Amino acid sequence: MTISEWAKILPGVELGEGAQVESFVILGQPPRGHDPGDLPTVIGQNALIRSHTVIYAGNRIGCDFQTGHGVVIREHNTIGDHVSVGTGTVIEHHVIIGDRVRIHSQAFIPEYSVLEDGSWIGPNVVLTNALHPLCPKAKACLKGAIVKRGAKIGANATILPDVVIGEGALVGAGAVVTQDVPPYCVVIGNPARVIKRVEELDCPYHLIGHPYGPEPPQP
């Protein structure tokens, strides 16, 4: 285990073997209304937590977790194994992230979002969860998006609240998704619309016949 002398590890944090914690990292930051050590924070073995990352207390994170620089992860999240979170990304509280999820730089994942196993979130993607911002009852009906297993969301896409991105689906770069995306479909545009099936995609560089296979992947 390697921990920089400039990192701050607060009470209640459990780090697995092989962890690397770089300078100016804060682990176990208590949320408002809590003292250091009130909420246990568990981070599995072989984590790589790069400089200026802040992980709040009350998170349970699996093995082989890594962050870029300046990541913020709020409290009460469940994060699986082999998850990567890119530089400058913010993950709010009460988020569920499965195994082998890749979140690229500058993404925003709000509270009550669900990212299932193997999903992929491109850079500058914004998920939302407030149906009517500034409504007096806005916090009573926060509903994050659900990104199903193996779904991929391209750069700069925006996903509206309570939307389900179907298993294996592909959201094109810059799309604004206002309604559910069927499994293994490709959507583009604003508002996003289905243009084809994932298995119809071809590699423009002829390196492979079909980037995601001729048929939907089997479990």
ABEGO torsion letter per residue (X at the ends): XBBBAABBBBBGBBBBBGBBBBBGBBBGBBBBGBBBGABBBBBBBGBBBBBGBBBBBGBBBBBGBBBBBGBBBBBGBBBBBGBBBBBGBBBBBGBBBBBGBBBBBGBBBBBGBBBBBGBBBBBGBBBBABABBGBAAAAAABBBBBBBBGBBBBBGBBBBBGBBBBBGBBBBBGBBBABBBBBGBBBBEOBBBBABBAAABBBAAGABABAAEABBBBX
